[in-house]
Amino acid sequence: MHGLMMDFPLTLPAIFRHAERVFPEREIVTRRADKSLHRYAFADFALRTRKLARALQQFGLRQGDRVATLCWNHHQHLEAYFGVSMTGAVLHTLNLRLHPDELSFIVNDADDTIVLVDETLLPLWEKVAPRTRVREVIVVGASGETAAALKASPDAPCCASYEALLSATEPLCDEPELDERIAAAMCYTTGTTGKPKGVLYSHRALVLHTFAVTMPSAMGLTEADAVLPVVPMFHANAWGLPYAAVMNGAKLVMPGPHLDPASLVELFARERVTFTAGVPTIWMGVLQLLDANPGAYDLSSIRAMFVGGAAVPSALIEAFDRRHGLRLVHAWGMTETTPLGTVSHLPLDLVSAPGEAQYESRAKQGRPVPFVEIRARNEAGLVSHDGQTMGELEVRGPWVAASYYNRTDCGDRFTSDGWFKTGDIVTIDERCFVTIQDRAKDLIKSGGEWISSIALESALMGHPSVAEAAVIPVVSAKWGERPLAVVVVKGGASASAEDLRVFLAPHFPKFWLPDAVEFIDAIPRTSAGKFQKTALRERFKNFRIA
């Protein structure tokens, strides 16, 4: 027997219409490239979004067509998030930190037909465009003169100014009814092996993910929040924050291209931000700024700063907590999980535990949010939840990818019974808390025993003289592989290799301790802000340990 409920589709336009009707006065603030602030209400956002949707239709955009964005975090990008999907087309966010060759491949693989480009990013786009099949370029922030200049070449695609386009277009009032299973957005992974892979999100997946983000056991966004997504809107949909903030009527504060610690902290204080999210390197820079300027910024409005994309040292969580009264919350996810998978809130039984036990728990990747199921597997099969046995994390759920776009060579990423293999080597404890020990490719196998580079890195970054640390495997004639620590020392501080080994010794088995430490000026990063260990492995590929 079936239930007698309405078959109401879970689509992004339903979220948009709710915000349009219920929260017309809530504010969206953008810091422009020139650092001036743009402000408008949800009602203005809704009108402009409807105009964008109509303008795209007038360009001949059809359901299922891909519209790319090469943009920073700002209100026009938010308009595209909903305006593109409202037409039944697919929003495709491009990672502006990638090489032009990689961007060209991604644009062609997705078969993007229209692209929205920030005027400040036109020099990058002009390196990408000649090798693509894009037929229409809409320049965000551009004057009519800029758009006209881009039309000068007879071989160039048609070009228009975003603002001029909206000014000349009536809003879309008769949006089509959409099937919740059709594609709404897509992002490409930026993995270190092979070509980037496209992840194609359905309306249903994005709506369910938005509900999950909103839950108190996840991010708990409400109308009372002022949300500043530091994480880029081109990176896994800014972790779902734009959709969740709009659905709940939260104030949105967009940082534009200004992601340096001083600009961010000033904006946190000015706009009374309550919730923000970014990768660990962002928060490391913010901590250094706050430590150097005690009492200079009023950040008392902030209730949570989410961090993901890489493992976070417990020392960083403790430093924000004890020195600045700010709560750093660890979460885990991937492009393939839309991305929210787990969140590390303190479990009830540890609320009254000593501080050390609390920080140790908060440094884990956390427990799965509802509807995300997890397990881990090694050579012997599924591992027990004992917090000790390591295995590759596998996940499934309604917002987890079932396959990659336009790829038939990635079957090994999915199990025969329908789980996604993440490539993260983890332990799972009796509370269902996940702790990432390493990526499969970064785990160090020394004399037949596994060593977690992430655990060593987190501990090293707890040393008062260490700004950043990465640990990579290097060749050993005796043990096969041994850990090499690559360390950046804080300005004005000093540390020797022996100092660091002594610091690590109480916390790890002796065979885990790095045999050598190399001090460098900066650790290379990926386009997502993570440590680029491939570059370090290449740099130290001839390093040998007896």
N, C-alpha and C positions, 0 to 999 in steps of 0.2 A: 504494500500500500504506500503510495506517495503522499507527501504532505500537501496541503492546500494553500501554499504560499505563492505570492506573485513571483514570476520569473524576472526579477529586476536586474538588469546587467550591471556588473561591477566595472565601471569605466571611469577614466579621468574626467570627462566632462561632468559627471555627477558630483565629483569633488569640487570642481570649478563652480558649478551652479550653486552649490551649498554656500561656498565662501562669498560669492557675488551677492546672494540674498541676505545672508545672516550677518556678515561682517563688513559691510560697505565702508565703515569709517576707519578700520584698522590700517596701520601705516606700513609702507615699504620704503626703506631708505637705501640709497646707493651712493657709495663714494666713487665719483668719476675719476677718470685718468688724471685730471688736473687737480684732484683732491677736493673739489667742491662737492657739496652734497645735494642730491636730488631726492625729493620727497613727494610721495603721492599716496592716495588712499586706495584700498582694495577696489572701490567702485571705478576709479580711473584705470587701474590695472585691468579690470574685467572688460571695460569698453575697448581699450587698446588691444587686448588679447583677441577679442571678437573681430576687430578690424584686421589684425594680422591673419587670422584664419580666412577671412573673406579675400584678402589680397592674395594669399597663397592659392586659393581656389581659382582666382582670376588668371593666375599664371599657368593654369592647366594641371595643377596638382591633383592626383587621383589617390584613392584609398590604397594604402600599401606603399606609395612612393616614399623615398627617403629624403629628409631635409636635414642637412648637416648644420652644425653650429661650431664656429671657431671663435669662442667668446670667453671673457672673464665672468665672474659672478656679478651680475647687475640686473636691474629690473627688466630690461629688454630680453635678457636670456630667460628670465622667469616667464615672460609673456610667450616666448617660443615653447617652453616646456608644455604649456597648455594649449596654445594656439595651433601648433602643428598637430598634436594628438586629437584635437577637437574635429579636425577634418577627416580623420581616419588614416592620415599619413603617419610616418614613423620619424620621431626625433632621433637624430644621430649626433651625439656630442663628440667633438674631435679634441683630442689631447694636444693642446697648443705647445707642449714641451717636447713633442716628438720631432725627429728629423724629417725634413720635407719628403725624403724618399719613402719613409714609413707612412707618413700621412697620405701620400699619393696612392700607395697600395691600399690603405684602408678606405679611402674615398671611392676608389674603383671597385674594390671588393664589395662594398655596401651598395654600389651603383647609385650614389647620391645624385639627385637631379638639381637641387637648389641648395645654396649654402648661405648662411648668415655669418658675416665676418666683422669683427670689431675693426674700426678704422686704424687703431694702433697696431693691429695684427696683419694689416695688408702686406707689409714686406714679406712676412712668412707665407701668406696665401699666394702671393705672386710667384713664389718658388714651387708651390704645389700645383697650381691651376693648370699649367700647360700640359700636364700628363694626366688630366682627369677628363671626364665626360660631363662635368657640371654645365648646365645650360643657363643658370640664372644666379647672379651674385647680388645679395642684399647687404649693403654696408651699414653697420650699426654705428651711429655717432658721426656719420659722414655728412658733409655739406653737399649740396647739389653739384658744386664744382668738382669735388672729389669723384663723385659717381660719374660725371660727364667725362672726366679725364680717363677713367677706367674703360669707358666705352670706345676710346679713340682707336684702339687696335681692331681691325676688321675680324681677326681671329678670336677675339676675346668673347666670353659669354655676355649675355645681356646683364646690365648692372643698374641697380636702383639704390637710392638712399632710403633707409628704413623709415626715418621720420617723414620724409616726403610721401612715401608710399602709404603710411597710415593716415596722413592728413587728407589724402585724395580718395580714401576708401570708406564705404559705409560698413558698419559692423555686421557680422554674421548673426542672424537671429534664428535661422531655421537649420540648426546644426543637425547632421544626420544621426540616426539611431545606430549605435555601433554594437557589434558583437563583442562581448568581454574577452573572447579568445583571440581577437586579432592583435597584431603587433602594435605597440604604442611607442617604444623607444628601443634604442640599441647602443651598446658600448662595446669597445674592443679591449681585450686584455692587452697588457704590455709586458708579457712574460719574456724571459730571457732566452727561451729556446723556441726556434721556429718562427713562423709568421704570426702576427697578431690574430686573435680569434674573436669573432663577433658573437656577442650574447644578445639575444633578441627577446625583449620583455613584452609580455602581453598586458593588456589593460587589467585583466583579473589579477595577475601577479603583482603589479604595481599598487593596486588598490589594497589588496590583502597585506602587502608589505607596509603600506602607509598606516593601516590599522595597527600592525605590530609595533611600528616605531612609536606610536602614540601611547601604547600601554605603559602604566607605571613601572612594570617590571623591565621595560626597555628604556626609552628616553622620556616618556611621560609628558609630552608637549601639550600645552593648553593655551587658551586665549590669553592667559596672564603672562605668557612668555614673550621675550624679545630674543629672536634666534639669529645668530650670526654664523653662517656656514663658512668656516675657513677652508674646509675641504672643497676643492673646485667642483663646479657644476658639470665639468667634463669627466669627473672621476666617479664612476658608479653612481650616477645621479645625485651627487653630493650626499651620498648615504641616505637618500630618501627625504632629506630635510625640507627641500622646497615643497614637495607634495604634502608632507605632514603639517608644516607650518600653515600653508594655505587652508587645508581642510579644517584646522582647529582655530583659525583666526589669530594666530600668533603674529606679532610684529616681526617683520623680516628686515635684517640689516645686511646689506651686501657690500663686501669690502672692495670690489673692483680689483684692479691689479696690485693693490697696495697690501702685501702680505708680510711686510717686515714687522718685527715685534713692536716697535714704537707706534706704527700706524694702527696695528690691531688693538693694542692696549688702550690707546687714546679713544678709539671708536667704541670699545667695550664700555669705557667710563662715560663717554659723552651720551651714548644712546641707552644706557642702563641695560645692557645685554644681560639676559638671565641664563642663556644656554648657547654653547658654541661647541664646535667639533673640528678636529684636524689631526694630522699625523704627528708622531712623537717629535720630529725635528722642529716643528712649529713651537711646541710647548717647551722644548729645551731652550730655544731662543727667548721665549717669553719669560721663563724662569730667570735667565741671566739678567734680563732687563729689570725685572722686579727686584732681584737681589741687589742690583747696583743702584736702585733708586727707591729705597724703602719709604713707604708712605706717600709716594708721589702720585699714585693713582687710586681712585676710589672704585674698587671692583666688588663692593659689597653686594651688588645686585646679582652677581653670578651664582647660580645654584649648582651648575654642573658643567664641566669641560670634558667632552668625550674625546677619546683618543683611540685610534686604530690604524691599521695599515702595517704595523710592525710591533714587535713586543716592546713593552714599556718597563723600564727598571722600577722596582719597588721604591728605590731611593728617590726617583722623580715624583712619584705619587706622594711619598712622605714629605718631601721638600715643599711642595705646593700646600699640603695640608698644614704642616706645623709652622712654616714661616709666613704663609700668606692667607691661610684660612680658605683655600680654594680646593674644591673636590674634583679630582681627576678620575674619570670612570673609563675603565678599559672595556673595549668591545672587539669582536672579531667578525670578519666577513670577507667576501670576495666579490669581484664583478659577477661571478656566476651565481651568487646568492643574493643579488639585488640591492645591497650587499649584507643586510643584517643577519647574523647567525647566532652569536652569543653575546651576552652582556655580563660584566662582572660586578654586580651589586653585592654588598656584604650580606651573607646569609644571616638569618635571624639568630642562630646559635652563636655567632661570633660578635654580636653587637657589644657585649660586655667583656669580650676577650682582651688580653693585652694588645697594645698597639702593634707590636711586631707581627703577631698572628693576623691581625686585620690587614696590614699592608701586604703580607705574603699572599693572602687570599685575593686582595684587590688587584694584585699584579698578574693574576691568572686571566686567561681570555674569557672565562665566565661560563655560565650555564646557558643552554639553548633557550631561545625565546619560544613561546608556544607555536606549534606547527612546524618547527624545525627539529628534525630527529637526527641524532648523531650516533655513530659507532666508530670504532677504530679496529684496524686489522693489520697483523704482521704475518710473517711466513708461516706461523703456526695456526693462524685463523683469527677470529675475533678476540680482542684482548679484554680482560676483565677490568672493571672499574675499581682499580686498586691504587690509582695515583702513582704507580711505579712502572707498569708495563707499557712500553711504547709501541705505537702502531700508526698507520696512516689514517687520518681522519676522513670518514665518509659521511655525507649528509644527504638528506632528502627533505622535500617540503614543497608547498605550492608556489614558492617564489625562487626555487632552485632550478637552474638550467637542466634540461633533459638532453640537449645536444647543442652543438655550435652551428652558427649560420654559415651555410655554403661550404661546409667541411664534411668529408667522409673519412678522414684519416685520424680521428680523435676518439675512436671507440674505446681505447684503453683508459679513458678518463671516466667511464661509466661502467658500473657493474652489471652483471647479467640480470640482477633483480631490481635494477632501477635506482641505485644510489650514485651520487657524484663523488669521485675520488679527488680530494682537495690537493694532494701533494704535501700537506702539512703533517709532520710527525708529532704526535701528541701523547699525553697521558690523560686519562679521565679518572677522576676520583669518585669516592662513594657518594658525594653530593651532586655528581654529574657536572662538576667544574672541569672545563678543558684547560690544559696547559700546553701551549705549543712548545715543543722541544727544539724543533728546527724545520726548515723545508727539507724535503727528501734529498735534494741535491746539495744541501749545505751541511748535513749531518756528517760528523767526522768519525771514521771507523779506525781505531788505533789498536793494533794487536787483537782484532776480533771483537773489541768492545766499543760501544757507541759513546760519543761525547757530544753534548749539546752546545753548539756555538752560541745560541741565544742565551742560555743560562750564564755562560761565561761573560758575554757582552753586558748583560744586565747587571751582573756583579761588578764588573770593571767600572761601569758608569756610576756606581755608588761610591767610588773613591773620590775624595774631595778635590783631587787635582785633575781628574779626567773629565773632559768635555764630551768626547765621543769615543766609542770603541767598537771595532768589528773583529770577529774571529773567523779565520778561514783555515781549511786544511792545506798542509804542505807535505811534500814527499819526505818520507823517512825510510832509510835503508833497512832499519831494524823492525819498525812497527807498521810500515805501510803508509800511514798518515799520522801526522801530529798537528796539534793546534798552534797557529801563529796568531798572536794578538797584534792588531794594528790600532794605534792609539793616537788621539789628538788631545794634547794637554791644554788646560785652560790658560788664558793669558795671565802672565805673572806668576803662574804656579810651576812646580817641577815635580817629577817622579822618575824613578829608575825602573828598569825591568824587574829588579829584585824587590823593590818596594811593592810592585803590583802583585808579584807572586806571593809575597808574604801576606798581602791583603786578602788574596783569594784562598790561601791555604786552609783556613779554618772551615771553609764552606764546601769544599769539593774533595773527592778522592785525589790522591797524589797524581795518578796518571792523567787526570783531567787538566792539570795545570799547564799553561802554555810553555813550550820549551824556549820560545823567543818572543820578544816584543819589538815591534818596529814603530817608531814615532814619526808621524807625518803631519802636514799642515791642515789637511782636510780630507774627509772620507767622501769619495764620489757618491752621488745619489742618482736614483732613477727618476723618471718623469713624475712619479707619484710621491717623491720625497723619501723613499726608502734607501737604505744603504745598498749601493751597487756592488755586490760581492763579486760579480763576474769581472768587473774592472780590477778589483783587488787581486783576484786569482791570476789574472793576466799579468799584472804588475809584478807579482811575486812567484811567477811560475817556475823560476829557476832556483828558488830558495830551497835549500836542502837541510835536513836535520839527520844526524847520525842515528 
